[in-house]
Amino acid sequence: MIYGERKVKAPIRWAMVGGGKGSQIGYIHRSAALRDHSFQLVAGAFDIDPERGRDFGAGLQVAPERCYADYQTLFAEEAKREDGIQAVSIATPNGTHFAISKAALEAGLHVVCEKPLCFTLAEAEELRALAERRQRMLCVTYGYAGHQLISQARAMIANGELGEIRMVHMQFAHGFHNEAVELANPSTQWRVDPRYAGPSYVLGDLATHPLYLSEVMLPELKIEKLLCARQSFVQSRAPLEDNAYVLMQYSGGVMGHLWASAVNAGSMHGQKIRVIGSRASLEWWDEQPNQLRFEIQGEPARILERGMGYLYPEALEDDRIGGGHPEGLFESWSNLYYRFALAMEACDAGEHDRVQALHIPGIEAGVAGVRWVENCVRSADQGAVWVDYR
């Protein structure tokens, strides 16, 4: 159970690039980082418009002289201060992630970056090599992974409660972009523009979330082949897809399926993962994140509830209130951010085993997501054919 005590020796001096007024995800970054006193927001380059960024920073109680016009100035000026920043979160459009992450690592900073980490596998591997060389953490905000019942699912699978794993079904299929809403919504426009979004829309923006959850639950599974078909039902979005289907063949004969869509009309969020074994199945749905459905063949379905004593200990560590009270996405992100802070502290101390034990979405998760999207695009662009995973 979390009671609000600070888990690191001292708050990490922290800045944001992006995440200013109008940002869809800036506030959840700040709320998560500041909630458990693990980080202290002391600087930022919050907006592409410097004056607007300074005004926004002032509203966050950030000193005016530490609200910078751009990330280059932020990193350079903070490096001159004895109390300069130690970490930065990047909450900007996809096309900027690689350059900002690279500059932050070169400045000796720990990094928390929105997904996707970058556009190409070559860029991702360059960031991984740089993070290793500079001995800095590069974390990725797969924000749903902080829900406690994801840990419960991982433990149940590891302990054989499902039997031999046969199939993994994943989806993230909402309906909010069933029409060209981007024409009237600037915060959506960049998501369907290849110059800013990269080689995909829903594959990179949505699908990598349940994909990462599958990697948390089933860390031993390795993709061998995949087939991807993608569509642009709103024609103005082409060549980027607003709907995609991916079939995956894993090692050991396990099969996977992932549906990603922004045009699933009527669906609120539609992110689910179902793991099917020879004895039983389990299913988690992000619209009911406090429940995990467990179905044993021939028996009534069980609904496991967050916060209850029958769960595995690792599923109870991050509870912030007792069972029966709903926790949500802000709690999930907070659970990730305090672990990011612990990982940064351990990294600074050279305690790499401690970093590994935290099970956070780090650089390997970021590289894996970029690799998966790149393989999906390669398959789709060849006419939806099976391709060896590389």
N, C-alpha and C positions, 0 to 999 in steps of 0.2 A: 504494500500500500504506500502511495506517495502522500506525504503530509505537507509538502511545500518547502522543506529544508533544502538549502543549496547543496548540491552533490559534488561540486568542484571546489577546490581550495579558495579560489578567488574568481569572480565573474570575468569572463573573457571579453576584452574590449573589442567591440563589434561594429561593423558598418554594413550598410546596404547599398547596392547599385541597382537602381530602379525601385519598383515597389511604391511609387509615390501616388499622388491623388489620381484616381481613375484606374489604378492597377487592380486586377481581379484577385491577386494573391498576395499583395504586399502586406496587408494587415494580418493574415494568418501567419506569415513568417514572423512578424514582430510579436504577435501574441504568444506564439509557441516558444520563441527564443527567450522572451522576458519572463515567462510565467514561473519558472522554477529558479529564478535568480542565477541562471547559468551564464547569461550574457548581459552585457551592458551596452546599449546603443549610444555611441559617442560621436559618430560621423556618418556621412553618406553623400552619395551623388544620386539623389532620389528621382530626378526628372531630366529629360532631354532639354527642357527649358530651365536654365540656371536660376532665374528669378523665382519661377514657380517652385523649383526644388528647394530653394532657401526658405520660402514661405512655408512650405510643407514641413521642412525640418524644424522650423521654429515651433510649429504646433506639436511636434514630438519632443520638445525641450532639448533639441540638439543645438549646441552653440552655433551662432551664425557663421563664424569663421571656419567651422568644420562641416559646413554644408557646401560641397564643392560642385563646380560646373560639370565635371566629367570624371570618369573613373581613373584616367591617367593622372589628373591633378590630385585626386583623392589618395591614390597610392603613394605618389611622390611626396606630398606634404605630410602625410601621416608618418612616413618613414623618418622624417626629421624630428619627430617628437619623442620624448622619453615615454610619454603616455599614449603613443600611437596605437592604432588598431592592431589586433592580433588575428582577426578573422573577418571575412566578408561573405554576405549572401548576395547572390546574383538572381534578380527577379526581373529580367528583361526579355524581349523577344528572342526566339531561338537562334536567329542568325548572329547574335552578339555573344553567345555563351562561350564559344571557343576562345575568342580574343581576350575577353575579360578574365576568364579562368586562367588562361596562360599568363596574363600580366600579373594577376594576383599571386599565383604560385611563384613567379619570378621575383616578386616583391617579398617573398617569405611569409605569405599569409596562408592560413587555413581557409578553405573555400566550401561554401554550401551553394550548390547550383541547381536551378530548376532543370527538369528534364525537357528535351533530350540534352545530353551533355554537349553535343556538337552535331555536325551533319554527317561526317564520314568516320569510318573505322580508323583510318590513318590518323585523323585528328585526335580521336579518343585515345589511341595508343600513345600518341605524342604527349597528351596530358598525363596519362598514367606514368610514363617514364619521367616526366618532369616532377610529378608529385613524389615519386619514389626518390629521385635524386635530391630534391629539396627537403625530404622527410616532412611533408605537410599532408594533412588530411584533405581529401576532395570528396565531399559527401553530396548525394543527390536526393532531392526531395520526392521520393516515392511515398507520399504522405499517408497512404492507407495502411502501410506496413506497421504503423504504431498501434493499431487496434489489437487489443489483448488476445482476442480469439484467433488471430492469425498464429500466435504462438501456441495456442491450444491445439490448433489443427496440425501444426508442425510436430508437436509432441505425440499426438495420437497416431500420426502416420509413422513416425520413427519407431513407436512401440508396437507396431504391427496390428493395430486395432481395425484397420481396413482390409487386412490380408495383403495379397500381392497386388500392387498397383497396376491397373490396366489402362485407364483413360483419365485425361484431364480436360475438362471443358471450361473455357473462360469466355467472358464477354464484358465489354464496356460499350453499351449501346443506348445512348440517350436520343431524344427527339428535338432538342432545342434549335438545331440548325437545319430543320427540314425544309426551310426556305432560305433565300439568300439574305439572311439577317445581317451579314457583314456589310451590306451596302449602307446601313444606318448605324453601325456599331463599330467605332474605330478600334476598340479593344479586341474585336474579332477579325478585323480585316487582315492583319498580318498573319493570322493562323492559316489563311488559305492563299497566301502569296508565296510562291517558291523562293523568292529572294530573301524572305524573312523566316519562313517556316521550314525550309529545307526540302528534302525529296518526298515528304509525306505529310499528310494532315492527321487523320485519325489513327494511323498506325503508330506514329511517334507521340501524338498528343494524348491518346486514350489507351491504346492497346498495351503499351509498355507498363501500365499500372497493374493490371491483372497478371501480365507476364511475370513481373517481379514478385507478386504474391506467390505465384507457382514456384518460383525459384527459392523463396523462403520456406515454403511448406515441403518442397521436394528437392533439397539441395543436391541430391545425387543424380538427378535426371539430366541427361545431356541430349540436346537436339542433334540428330544425324541428318535429317532431310526435312524440307518444308515445301509447301505449295501455297502460293498467295494469289488470290484474285481480288482486284480492287476496282471500285466504280466511283464515278462522279455523277451522282443523280441530279445535283444542282450543277448544270453544265458549266456555269461560269467559274467553277472551282477547278476544272481540269487545267493541268494534268494531275493536280492533287486530288486524292480520294476523300469522299465523305462516308464511304462504306467499304469494308474489306472483310474477307474470309481467309483464314489461314489454317491449313492442316499441317500437323507436325508429327514426325516419326522420331521417337526418342530411342535411346539405347535400351536394350532389353525388350524391345517390341511394344513399349508403351506408346499409345497414340494420344495426340492432343488436338484440340480445336479451339480457335479463338475468333470471335466475331467482334469487330469494332465498328461503331456507326455513330454518326451525328444526325442521322435522318430517320431514326426509329420513332416515328411520330406517336406521341402519346406517352412515351417512356420518360420518366423523370431523370433517372441516372443510369440504371440498368447495368451496374457492374457486379458481376457474380463470378465465383469460381467453384467448381464442383470437381472433387477428386473421387474417382470410382475404383474400388478395389474388388478383389475376388470374394470378400466377405461382407463388405459394407461400403457406404459412401458418406461423404460429408460435403456440405455446401454452405458458403458464406456469401452474404449479399450486403453491399455497402449501405443500402437504405435501411437495413435492420442490423447495424454493426454489433449490437450487444447480444446477438444470438448466432449460434452455430448449429445447423441442422445435421444430425447424425442418424443415418438410416442403416440398420442391420437387416439383411435379407430375411424375410419371414417374421419380422417383429415390428411393433408399432414404431413410428419415427420418434426420435427424441430431439427436443430443443434444449441445447445447452446454453445457459445464461451467463453472461459476464458477471464476475464478482462472487460466484458461488464456490463453496468449499470443495466441491467434488472435482473442480478443475485442477490441472497440473500446476505446480507452484510457479512455473514461468509465465503462466497466463494470469497470475494474480499480482505479480510484482508491480505493475504499473497502474493498478486501480487507484482512482482518485476519490471514489465514493463507493459505498457498498452496493451490492447487487440489488437490482430492482430500479435503481436510479439510472436514467440513460446517460451514457457518455457518447461523444460524437467526434467529428473530424478535428476540432480544435484540440481535443485531448490526445488524439492520435498523433498529430503534428508535434504537440508538446512532448510526448514520449520520445519521438525521434530527436528533437532538438536537445533534450538534456543528455541523450546518449551521444549526440554529435559533440557536445561539450566535453563529456567524459573521454571520448576518443581523442579529441584535440589535446587534452591535458595529458593523457597517456602517451600520445605521440611525442609531445614535448619532453617527456621523461624517458623516452626510449623504451617504453613498456609495450612492445608490439603484440605480445600475447594477450594483454588486457584489451587492446583495440579489437582483436579478432573475436574475443568473447562477447563483445557487445552486439554482434549481428546487425550492424547498421548498413543501410544502402550507401556504400562507399564507391570508390573509383571502379572496382570490378563490376558493380551493378550498373554504373554508368556506361562502361565499355560494352557490357552485354546487351544493353538496350539498343545502343547504336548499331551493334553487329546484327541484331535481330531485324531491325528496320531495313538495314542495307540488304540483307538476304531476301526479305519480303519483296522489296522493290525490284530486285534482280529477277525473282521468279515472276512477278506480275508483268514486268516489262517484256519478258520473253513469251508472254501469252498464257500465264498461269500454269507453269510447268513445275514438276518436282525438281528441286535443285539440292545438291549436296551443301550442307551447312558449313560455311567457312568464315 
